């Protein structure tokens, strides 16, 4: 397996990488699911039978709402849609390798983009909660000479979030590729359960959980 990011095609002279194409596919899947679910719930009366798809959708949404609410408390209502979308995308992106796609999260550009969005939400929450004066004052606490360390600590958030997810997904791809080169195909196949499924789900959960914790603690 080649690990460099390939250019799928050119659009007006601009290279479109396979990461972008795979991201579009995952977005299309999520949008199609959302539209189908919305149509199902808007066309059916509450007493009507929602069917298997409707019931599963309701279970997923309720589960996500409880999960976000237990972590973020009163902030869940404001950040719930973003957190749910974030987890859904990362989960599909991490698991997309099972169907032969290069996971978009194996590209640092993708993970850094999501980490940057989360970072802006964290800083925006802190600024709205503390006010301008309180926000800048917090960088000098508990002692004024810790200002440089506090700045570095804040800037390290998007870096650590992005590199943790990127490193784990890309590392799993490399390990599986090496195993397939030196071991018969039937032996490393079960390892997909860990590197592609368990690790993919775990890393999506960790990224999402850290985002919620950082936002909740930004008071």
Order of alpha helices (4+ residues) and beta strands (2+ residues): beta-beta-alpha-alpha-alpha-alpha-alpha-alpha-alpha
